[in-house]
Amino acid sequence: MRATLGAVTQDQPDEARPPALRASDADRERVAGVLHRALSEGRITMTELEERLGAVYAARTHADLAPLTADLPNAPAPAPGTAVGHPRVGGTPGSTFSMAVMSSAARTGNWCVPAQHTSFAFCGGVEIDLRQATFAEQHVTITAIAIMGGIEIVVPDDIRVEVTGFGLMGGFDSRGDARRDPDPAGPVVTVNGFAFWGGVMVKRRPRTPPPDKHRMI
């Protein structure tokens, strides 16, 4: 009888147990966004971010994701597509992370910048071009960390950008001019972070490159 009862208990079908809800790619990106914001606010270190991001993208269920932000403020992200009356604000956020370790990486063309994007370059280079990008929210932050590497961020000259990073034995600079009157409902980009024996360069460029006068028609 004991063996029978034990067998019944051990052989209980999985349907009788509450199934773990599978995590989607959007769920993982939302958790990654919380972690990136925590890094920019000084709540976690870069090492902790890398460790937790590894666990995020390996997670299969919501139960796997929950412990990764249990000790962090976890404000719900706005629903995809939320806009503030501007054609370049709103949409499904793209990748929250770009990394180059002894290599190169690029985020260019038509992509949707999330509320928080972290770029990391170690003995490598990262290019981020926002001229054709849209923005998931009106205010977005790019945290750029360059260690013996370089990060170049190209921002169109018709939106507002604020650069607050610093360099330690390296450079964290901004070049180019913005238009005098950017649209107040348009995107606002904040670039923070630091460069150590490396460089972060924020460049202002026209959204549409000038025509090539020498091109044959």
N, C-alpha and C positions, 0 to 999 in steps of 0.2 A: 504494500500500500504506500509506504514511504517513497519507494522508488517510482511508483506510478504518479504520486502527487508531485514529486520532484520533477519528473519528466514533463508533466503538464505545465508546471511553472516555467521550466527552462525552454520548452518548445512553444511558448505562447506566441502566436503569430504577430508579425510586425504591425499589422493593421490595428491591433489593439493598443498600440503605443502611439502617443502623439508624434507625428512625423516632424522632423526638423525642416523648417522652411528654407529652401535653397536661396542663396544670395545671387542677385543679378549683377551684371557689369555696372549698372547705374548705382546699385547699393554699394559696391566696392569703391566707386569714384566718390560717392558722398562721404564715406568714411575717410578716404584719402584726403578729401578737402578739409575735413575737421583736423586731421593731423597736420596738414600744411599750415592752417591758421594757427595751430598751437605752436608750431615752430616759429612763425613770424612774431608771435606774442611772447616768446621766451619761455613757454611752459615746458617744452621738451627740447632736447638737444638734437643735433644733426644725426648723431649715432642712433638715438632712440627713434628718430623718424625713419631711418633706413631699415631698422629692425622691424618696426611696426608695419611699414609699407610692404615688406616681404611677406608678413603674415596676412596683410589685407588681400593681396593678389593671389595668395594660396588658399584663402578662405572659401569654403563650399557652402556654408550655411550662415544664417544670421547669428546663431549661437557662437560661431567662430569669430564673427566681427565684433560682437558686443564688448568683450573684455578689452579691446584695443583702444576704446575711447571712454571706458568706464570712469577714468580719473580726469576727464577733460570736459569743459563746457561743450555741449553738443547741440547747438542751436539748429533747428531744422532749416535745411536749405530751401530757397524759394523754388516753387514748381517750375520745371522746364518750360521755357516759352514766356516767362514773366517779362514784361517790357515796361518801359516808362515813357512811351510815346516817341521813341526814336528808332529809326530803321536799323540802326546798328546795335541796339540793345535788346537782348532776349535770344533765346535759343537753348539748345541742349549743350551743356558744357563739354568741352573737349578734355584732353589729357591735363591732369593737374601737375605733371612732373616731366621735366626734360633733363637728361643726364648724359654727360660725356666723360668717361674715364679713359684717358689715353686714347681718345677717339674723337669723333665729332657727331653732333646732333643738330637737328633743325626743326623749328616749328614755323612754317611759312605758308603763304597762300590763304585759301578760304578755310578758316577754322574758327571755332567759337572759344574765346578765352574764358576760363572759369573764374569764379570770384577770387580764387587763390591759386596761383601757379608758382611752383618752385623750380628753379633751374640751378643745376649743380655741375660745375666743370672742374675736373681734377686732371691736370696735365693733358687737357683737351680743349675743345672749343664748342660753344653752343651759339646758334643763330636763332633769334626770335624776331619775326617780322610781323607787325600788326597792321600793315597798310591795307590788307584785304580781309582782315579778321572782323568778326562780330564779337560782341561781349555779352556773356550770360547775364551780367548785372551792370548797372551804371558805373559802380565803383569796383574796380578790380585791383588786385595787388600781385605784383611779380616779385618774388624773393629770389635774388640772384646771388649765388655763392660761388666764387671763383678762387680756387687754390692752385697756384702754379698753372693756371689756365686762363681762358678768356671767354667772356659772354658779351655778345653784341645784341642789343635790343633796338629795333627800328620802329619808331612810333610816328604815325601820320601827324602832320603839322596842324591839323584842324581839330584836335582833341587836347584836353588838358593832361599834362603829365607832371608828377611830383617825384623828384629823386631824393631819397633820404639815406642812401647807403654810404658806406665809408670804406676807405682803403687802408691797409696796414702793410707797408712795404709793397704797395700796389696802387692801382688807380681805380676810382669809382667816379666817372665823369659823365657829363651831359653836354651835347653839342647840337647846334641848330636852334632855330627860333620857331615859336608857335605863332599862329595867326592871332591878331589882336583880340578878336571877339569869338572864341569858340562857342559852339552851341551849348547853353547851360543845361540842356537835357541830354547832351551827348555823353559818351564814355569819359571816365576819369581814371587814369592809370597811375598807380603809385608803385615805384620801383624802390625796394629796400634790399638790405643784405650787406655783404662785405666782400672785399677782395684781398687775398693774402698772397703776396708774390705773384699776383696775376692782375687781371683787369676786367672791369665791367664798363661798357660804353653804351650810353643811351643816345641814339641819334634821331633827330627830327628830320623827316623827309616829306616832300609832297606825296599825297596819296597816289596820284597818277604821275608817273615819270614824264618829264618834258619830251616832246616829239624829237626824234633824231633828224636834225636838219640835213644830214648827209645821206639819209636812207633814200634809195631809189624808189620811185612810185611807178 
